[in-house]
Amino acid sequence: MSRLRAGIIGVGNISGIYLKNLTSVFADRVELLGCADVIPDRATDAAREYQLPKTYAGPEEMLADDDIELVINLTIPNAHYSVCKAAIEAGKHVYVEKPLCIELDEANELLKAAAAKGVRVGGAPDTFLGAGIQTCRKLIEEGEIGTPVAATAFLAGHGHESWHPAPEFYYKKGGGPMFDMGPYYLTALVNLVGPVASVSGSTRITFPERTITSEPLAGTVITVDVPTHIAGTINFANGAIGTIITSFDIWAANLPRIEIYGSTGSISVPDPNTFGGPVRIRRSGDDEWTEVPLAFGHDENSRGLGVAELADAIATGRDHRASGTLTNHVLEIMHGFHLASDTGTRYALSSRGTQPALMPAEF
Ligand SMILES: NC(=O)c1ccc[n+]([C@@H]2O[C@H](COP(=O)([O-])OP(=O)(O)OC[C@H]3O[C@@H](n4cnc5c(N)ncnc54)[C@H](O)[C@@H]3O)[C@@H](O)[C@H]2O)c1
């Protein structure tokens, strides 16, 4: 199979795992040619460390390179749109870290531009393609819990200023717990239950200022511009009902990550920010939960799996799973919670979304 020739734009915190996986476990499907950043030294250092064949002085030089077929956009959220747009205009496929971009009209514009250019849009998260959530999906498809009737998803934490070297963007437009962590939870829910028809939401900012405690910016005060506690209800198109909380305002909680409740049983879904397990099931009549062996590959940190799956889809002429349609649907769901809260009304989604097909076990 021919390999898709790719380049990374944005060589920050998350880029290391992509560089590692795309030059090793996924190198049979993707040929990583080089990387670029507005801070050129970052790209040069990474190219040297991972022995990439090309060096680029900056993003523009990469976009002008005819050898690059796919741009992997690992910049911060408020640069996602402009970098994706430039890549699409240069005739490249794009795969972008979450969220797809910040504004809904920007997302629609990107999808339209990509369709006009005949290139694909893919995006994170790809954790839902991993062994844990795929095993849950298989259990649901095989009728192990009957028909899904409800789901819960909880992300309870206290934010990223204690560990991230540059955490300010998490508290600015496009950040907050929903836009940061919601994509993992909502992508998993759409994959397990199906597309969403409407949502309601309530949001608040509990701490208007936060002090960074991680180096090198320890002591810097961040003004919080976006809600940091979001509670939502979800009406799935198939009638199932979801409940979600994403919060950076909670010091401790005992909530599960995700549970799916079916007409004949329940599944405990692993942390959707990971690729592995544990997956547990409890059917009506069972006295306790049973752990289910994982039935798919990729149970370790396999970031880049969505890129490899996109490359495979392009090579074989089929739809890819971590798609622009899916990330756009998730973006609209996240906006929906905030808009519903701001207006005191229920938000009906205009994007249809898709439930990606189950992964082939051998992938
Ligand atoms: N850090 C994590 O653990 C993590 C985990 C999963 C996903 N993500 C996602 O990955 C993305 C990047 O996060 P990060 O933590 O690596 O951020 P980061 O700030 O550490 O790195 C971003 C990099 O992009 C570069 N950059 C910014 N704007 C650019 C532009 N216009 N053109 C070229 N380069 C540009 C910056 O110089 C920086 O090197 C975000 O979308 C985030 O949501 C991060």
The ligand as a MOL file (V3000), in Angstrom:
LIG
                    3D

  0  0  0     0  0            999 V3000
M  V30 BEGIN CTAB
M  V30 COUNTS 44 48 0 0 0
M  V30 BEGIN ATOM
M  V30 1 N -1.2060 18.9540 25.6360 0
M  V30 2 C -1.9790 17.8930 25.6430 0
M  V30 3 O -1.8700 17.0100 26.5030 0
M  V30 4 C -3.0210 17.7060 24.5630 0
M  V30 5 C -3.6770 16.4850 24.5410 0
M  V30 6 C -4.5580 16.2260 23.5020 0
M  V30 7 C -4.8230 17.2120 22.5780 0
M  V30 8 N -4.2200 18.4340 22.6460 0 CHG=1
M  V30 9 C -4.5520 19.4220 21.6230 0
M  V30 10 O -3.3950 19.6200 20.8300 0
M  V30 11 C -3.3340 20.9720 20.3650 0
M  V30 12 C -2.0090 21.5630 20.7670 0
M  V30 13 O -1.9050 21.5330 22.1720 0
M  V30 14 P -0.4710 21.6110 22.8650 0
M  V30 15 O -0.7210 21.3060 24.3010 0
M  V30 16 O 0.5140 20.8020 22.1140 0 CHG=-1
M  V30 17 O -0.1820 23.1860 22.6820 0
M  V30 18 P 1.2550 23.8920 22.7240 0
M  V30 19 O 0.9970 25.3280 23.0050 0
M  V30 20 O 2.1660 23.1440 23.6210 0
M  V30 21 O 1.8040 23.7110 21.2200 0
M  V30 22 C 1.2430 24.3620 20.0940 0
M  V30 23 C 2.3480 24.6480 19.0920 0
M  V30 24 O 1.7720 25.2410 17.9250 0
M  V30 25 C 2.5720 26.3390 17.5360 0
M  V30 26 N 1.7050 27.2690 16.8110 0
M  V30 27 C 0.7350 28.0680 17.3100 0
M  V30 28 N 0.1220 28.7470 16.3220 0
M  V30 29 C 0.7270 28.3630 15.1670 0
M  V30 30 C 0.5400 28.6990 13.8180 0
M  V30 31 N -0.3910 29.5830 13.4320 0
M  V30 32 N 1.3310 28.1130 12.8820 0
M  V30 33 C 2.2870 27.2300 13.2520 0
M  V30 34 N 2.4990 26.8640 14.5290 0
M  V30 35 C 1.7360 27.4260 15.4760 0
M  V30 36 C 3.1410 26.8940 18.8170 0
M  V30 37 O 4.3370 27.6510 18.5690 0
M  V30 38 C 3.4100 25.6050 19.5980 0
M  V30 39 O 4.7020 25.0950 19.3380 0
M  V30 40 C -4.5490 21.6790 20.9690 0
M  V30 41 O -5.5790 21.7050 20.0120 0
M  V30 42 C -4.9450 20.7960 22.1430 0
M  V30 43 O -6.3430 20.8610 22.3720 0
M  V30 44 C -3.2940 18.6870 23.6030 0
M  V30 END ATOM
M  V30 BEGIN BOND
M  V30 1 1 1 2
M  V30 2 2 2 3
M  V30 3 1 2 4
M  V30 4 1 4 5
M  V30 5 2 4 44
M  V30 6 2 5 6
M  V30 7 1 6 7
M  V30 8 2 7 8
M  V30 9 1 8 9
M  V30 10 1 8 44
M  V30 11 1 9 10
M  V30 12 1 9 42
M  V30 13 1 10 11
M  V30 14 1 11 12
M  V30 15 1 11 40
M  V30 16 1 12 13
M  V30 17 1 13 14
M  V30 18 2 14 15
M  V30 19 1 14 16
M  V30 20 1 14 17
M  V30 21 1 17 18
M  V30 22 2 18 19
M  V30 23 1 18 20
M  V30 24 1 18 21
M  V30 25 1 21 22
M  V30 26 1 22 23
M  V30 27 1 23 24
M  V30 28 1 23 38
M  V30 29 1 24 25
M  V30 30 1 25 26
M  V30 31 1 25 36
M  V30 32 1 26 27
M  V30 33 1 26 35
M  V30 34 2 27 28
M  V30 35 1 28 29
M  V30 36 1 29 30
M  V30 37 2 29 35
M  V30 38 1 30 31
M  V30 39 2 30 32
M  V30 40 1 32 33
M  V30 41 2 33 34
M  V30 42 1 34 35
M  V30 43 1 36 37
M  V30 44 1 36 38
M  V30 45 1 38 39
M  V30 46 1 40 41
M  V30 47 1 40 42
M  V30 48 1 42 43
M  V30 END BOND
M  V30 END CTAB
M  END
